[in-house]
Amino acid sequence: MENAGTLTVGAALDDPARLHALTRIRVGSASDSAVFDRLTALVTSLLDVPIALLTLVAPESQSFISVAGVEQDWQRRGAVPVTDTFCHRTVRFGAPLAIDDARTDSRAREARSVFEHEVVAYLGIPLVTASGHAVGTFCAVDTAAREWSENDVRVLSDLAATAIAYVESRPATPAETSPGGLNIAAVSHRTGVAPDTLRKWERRYGILHPHRTAGGQRRYDDIDVSRVKWLRDRLSEGIRIGAAAALLESAHGDSAENVDELREALVAAASEGDPSRLLGLVEQTFTLHPFVVAIDEILAPALRTLGDAWESGSETIAEEHLLSGAVRSRLERMLSDRRSGVHGTAVLACAPGEQHELGLLAVAVMLQADGWLVVYLGADLPADAAISVARRIDADVVCLSVTLPESLARLAAELEEAPGDRPLVVAGGPGVALAGTKLPARLITGGLADVAARLRST
């Protein structure tokens, strides 16, 4: 259970992923109320408490889904300030909170219950969605001091899991859709974005492009849904709404969609020195196509086209750098989504003297998605330094990227001098197949998907 400490409203309540999960909670129908009221009534009976309640916790407020055991209609109070409740602490820590006596518990000193003096003992269980985000609480309240038992926690936890499972399992209701397109409720249900937010995005940023029925009602189509989902995903990555909306228009305003069109559009945008359009096209590439296709069939060929044009004198090196910078930014953002590895730990670095790291970044993102814990060390790293890091963290493999002949030769010399009790070293990249140089490492060639599969089988 959550330990004692100072009560503060933390950043977790404002976490974009949690807020996104909160917007997907759809309650309020008569059937919803009947289910929730039965659950809260069951808590008062099973735990022998006078009050039980289900809540949703937003960054600045808390609302009641269902309340049982009190004469007043607490649900009619509407939302209450989140700093006035014990529930925000339960949500923030994502763990059961048990207060045996609020009159003496240090955690209650800075919190005032919406029940004023009625709360003496409090047991709160977070409502946790399938995506792992706490969006509210299921609480049992006593007007006298009591010691909450493990069975009390177990019973309330089971009922909390039942409540959130009910919320997340319901299909869209027929009332959400109508002939001629989707209404705002249907768009909200499909995207998880609240109707009020959708209306604000439509008015301020022109995100949605509705048409009107003969009766004057706004109706939306699947393209609108796609645009909202795209924007929602950018917000979850930490991009501000204004910047994300501008990026959306840049990406989705372009007619390029298939592999050939996107590749040509990327080259054209780089050649024209249009960074805004270029960023949008890179986002569009990763949005519309699987990662391997985006890298191997669109972005890498576009970069090669710009490189060839520079060598022939028809372009400057700036165009290639413009595109590679946009791709690098997107890959680094994807790589920042840290997660534990189920296949093992991989240390990635470029060979000594090697500055070309876009390919290695793409491999890092692919391996992370494939279930590896990735430690990315970047460009121009001596082989012994990468191996030293791998040994220190007990990594399973060291992956080294080679592009240039001189990098390959230097890497071969350094690996010959490396200690024998090193982790598995693999090398890949355009330079590994260069004739005349043998590398004391396992070589991996092919595209991104081949790299992940070959590494998993080592």
N, C-alpha and C positions, 0 to 999 in steps of 0.2 A: 504494500500500500504506500501511498505518497507520504513522505516524511514531513515533519514540521518545518516551517521556515517563514520568511516574510512574504506576505501576499502582494503580488504585483501582477498587472496584466502584461503578459509577455508577447513577444512577436509571433508566437505560435498561433495566436488567435487570428492574426492577419496573414498567415501563410497562404499563398495563392492556391496551392493544391488543396488545402483544407477548405478554403472558401469555395473552390470549384465543387468539391464534394458536397458542401452545404447547399449550394444552389440546386443540386439534383434531388434534394429531399422534397417530395411533393406530398403534402398532407392537407387535410381540411374537408374532405368529403364526409358524408354521413356514415359511409361504411368504414372509413378511417377512424372516425370518432368512436364508433361502436367497438372496434378492435382494441384501440388504445385504452378506452375506459374500462374494458374488461381486464386488461393487463394491470392497470393501476389498482383496480379494486382487488385483484388477486394478490397484489403485494401487501395491501393493508391486512388481508386475511392471513397469508402465509407467514408474514413477519410480525404480525400483531402490532402494527403501528397505526397511529391515527391519520397519517398523511402520506400519500405517495404521489409522485409527479413525474411526467415526461417533459423534457425541455429541449429546445434547440438553442445553441449559443452562437450568436454572431459577434463580430469584433467589438461592437459597442452596446449590445443589448442581448437579452435573453427572453425567449417567448415560451409559453406553455402549450404543449400539444394536448396533454390530458392531466387532470388533477383529481384525486379521489380523497375523500375523508374530511373535507372541510366544508363548512356551511357556505362561505363566500365563494363566488364564482371567480376564481383567480384568473381564469383564461380571459375574462373580459377586461382585465387590467392591460392587456396587450403586452408589448415588450417593456422590460424593465432594464435599467442600467446594469451592465454585466459586472461592474465593480461592486455591486450591492449583493452579490450572491456567492454561495459556496461553489456553485456549479462551474464557474469559469475556471476554478482551480482544477476540478476534476477533468475538464476538457483539455486544459493546457498541459497537464502531465500525462493524460491518457491512461490513467490508472485509478483503481478504486480509492475513494477518499472516505475514511471512517472517522467521525468525530463523536466521541462518547459523551462529552459535555461541553457545549459551546461556551458556557460561562467561564470555563477555566482553561480551555484549549488555546494555546498561543496562536494557532492558525486562524482563529475566529476573531481576533482582536481588531483587525482592519477590515473585516467583512461584516456587512449587516444584511441579515436575511430579509427577503421580501415578506416573510411571515412575521417580521418584527420580533416580538418576544416569544413566539410560539415554538421556534426551533431551539431545542436543547441538544438532541442527538441527531446526527445526520449521517447517512450512508449514501454515497453517490457512485454510480457506475457509468463510465463513458459509453456513449453510443458510437460504436466504431464501424465504419462502412467496410465493404469488402476490399476497398483500396487502401485501408489502414488508417483512415482519418477520423478523429473524434469530432463529431458534429453536434453532440448534445449529451444529455444525461438521463438516467433513470434513477430516481432518488426515493429513499425511504426516510421519513422524518418522524421523530418522537418528541413529545412535549415534556418528557422527563429524561433524565440521564439513563443511559443503558450501555452495556458493553456489547458491541456487535460481534457476533460469532462468525466462524468460518462458513458455517452453513448459511447464515444470512447473506454473506457476500456471494456464495455460490448460487443461491436461489435468485437473488437480484440480478446477477450476471447472466444467468440463463434466460431470464425474462427480457433483459436488455437486448440480448442476441436475437431473441424472438421478434422483438419490436423492429429492430433495424433490418432483419431479414425480410419481414413483411413489407417494409417500405421499399426495399430494393428489388423485390421480386415482382411487383405489380406491373402489368403491361400498360401500354397507353390506353386510355379510355376512348370509346367511340366519339365522345363529345369533343375530343381534342382536334378532330379533323372534320372537314366538310368538303363537298364537291367544289372543284375549281381551285384547290390548293390547300395549304396548311394555315391554320390560324396561329396567333402568337403563342398560345398554350402548347400547341403541337411542336412548334419550333423549340420552345423552351424544354419540352420533354426530351426531344431528340438530342439536344446539345448540352443540357445541364446548365444553361444560362438563364437566370431569372427573367421573367417577362419585363419587369421594370428596367432591367439592364439592357435588354434587347431594344426597348423603345428609345432609351437614351442613346444607344449606339446608332440607331436609325436616324434620329433627329440630328445628332451632333456630327457623326462621321459618315453617314450615308452607307452604312454597312449592308443594310437590307434594302432590296429593291422590290417592294410589294406591288401587286396589281390589285385593282378593286373589282369586286363583284358587281352585278347589276344593282344589288341593294346597298352598295357603298362600303362593304366590309373589306378590310385589308386581307389579302391572301398571299402566302409566300410559297416558293417552290424549292426544289432540292438544291438548286444553286445557292439560294439564300442559306440553307442549312449548312452547305459546304463552307461558305464564307465564314459563318459564325464559328464552326468547329475549328477552322484554320486560325481565326483570331484567338479563340479560347486557348488553343495550344501554345500560341506565342506568349500569351499572358502568363501561362503556367511556367514558362521559361524565364520569366522575370522582365520581359519587355513591357514598357509603359504603354498604356492604351493609345495615346496619341501617335507614338512611333509605330506601334503595331498596326494601327489603322492605315497609316501612310504606306507601310510596307505591304499591307494587303492590297491596296490599290495598285501598287507598283507590280506586284506579282500577278494578281488575278486580272489586272487590266491588260496584260499582255496576251496576245492570241496564241503564243507558243505553248504547246501542251505535249506533243509526242517527242520521242527521243531526238529525232533529226531537227525538228523545229527549235527545241530548247538549246541544242548544241549550237545551231546557227545564230540564235538570238543572243546567247552568251558571248560568242565571238564578236558579234556586231556591237553589243553594248560596251564591251571592253575597248574595241577599236574606236568607238565614239567618245570614250572617256566619260561614260554616264554611270557613276557609282550607285546612284539611287536605283536605277533600273536593274543594274547588275546584281545588287543585293536582293532585290525582289525576285529575279530570275533564279538565283541560287536557292532561295527559300522555296520557290515553286518547284524546282528540281527535286528537292528532298521531300516535298509534300506530296507530289504526284507519283513518284516512282520509288521502288524499293532501294535501299541504300546501295547495294551492289550495282544496280543498274545506273543509279545517279552518278557513282564514281567511275565505274569501268566504261560505261557507254556514253556518258554525257560530259562530265566535267574533265576527266583526264584527256579525252580526245580534243575538247575545246582548248585546253592548255597546250596540247601538242601543236594544234593548228596555229595558235598565237606564237609559240616558240619557233615553228618553222617559218612563219612570216617574218619574224624578227631576223632570223639568220639570212633570209633572202633579201632583207633590206626594205621590205614593204611595210613593216611595222617597227615601232620602238619597243624596247624591253618593258617600258612602263605598262603597256597593255596587258602583258602576261602577269606582271606584278599586281595589277589592279584586280584581275580575276583570282589569282592565287590568294590574295589577301582576303577577299570575300569568302572563298572556300575555307580558308584557315579559320576565320572567325566562326563560321558555322560548325566546323568540326570540333573546335575547342569547346564550344558551348555544349555540344553533344557529349564530349568526353567528361565534362564537369559533373555529369550525373553519376556520381560515385555509387558503387554497389559492391557487395561482397562477391567473391568468385566461387563458383561451384566446380569449375574445371581446374582451378589452380591460380597461381600468381605469375604474371609475365612482366618482365622488365623490358621496355622498348627504348632504343636509342638509335641515332644515326651513327654510321661508322666515323672514325676520326677524320676530320677534315671535310666531312660531308654536310653541306648546308641544305640540301633538298629534303624537306621533311613532310611535305604534304601526303606523300604515299604512306609514310609511317603513321601519320595522324589518322589516316583512313583505316589502316590496319588496327590501330589502337581502338577506334570506335567499334569496328567489326568484332574484335575479340571481346570487348566489354559486353556487347550485345549477345555474344555467344556464351557468356557466362564466366569470363575470366576477370580476375582482379588485375587491373592494368596500372603499372607504375611507369609513367611516361617521362623520359629524361631529355628528349629533344635532340637538337642537332649537335654535330661535331663533338663527340664524346670519346675519349680513349677507351679502348675495349676493357682494360683492367678496371677502370672506374665503374663501368656498367656491371661487370662481373662482381666487383666488390659490393655494390649495392644489393645485387641479387643474393649473394651469400649472406649478407647481413640480415636480410628480411626473409631468408629461406625461400626464395622464389623457385619456381619449377623450371623456368626457361628464360633465357635472354634472347631477345629478337633484335637483330641489327640490320639496318637498311643500308644498301650500297647502290649508288648510282654511277659514280665516276671511276675510271680505271685507277687513278692515283689513290682514291679512297680504298679500293679493293686491295691494292698492294700493301698499303700501310696496315690495314686491318689484318691481313694474313700474317704480317710480321709480328704484330702485337699478340695475336692469338697463339702463335708458336711459343711465345714467352710466358703466356698465362699459366697459372698453376693447374695441375691435373685434376684436383678435387673441385672443379668448378661445376656450376649447374649446366644443363644442356644449353648449347648455343646454336641458334639457327640464324641464317642470313638469307635475305631476300632483296628483291629490287632489280632494276634493269642491269646493274653491274655484276650480278653474281655469275652470269654465264659467260663473262669475258674470257677469251682464250688465254692460256699461258699462265694462269694463276690458280693454284690450288688453295683451298680454304679449309683449315682444320675446324670445320663446323658443318652442321647439317644444312643443306641448301633447300630452299623452298621457292618454287617458281609458280607462275599462274596468276589468276585474278584473286580478288579478295575472298570470294567464297572458297577457293582452293586453299588459301593460306589458313583460314580458320579450320577447315576440315583436316588438313595435313598436320597442323599443330595439335589438334585434339587427339590424333592417332599416334603421336610420338610417345 
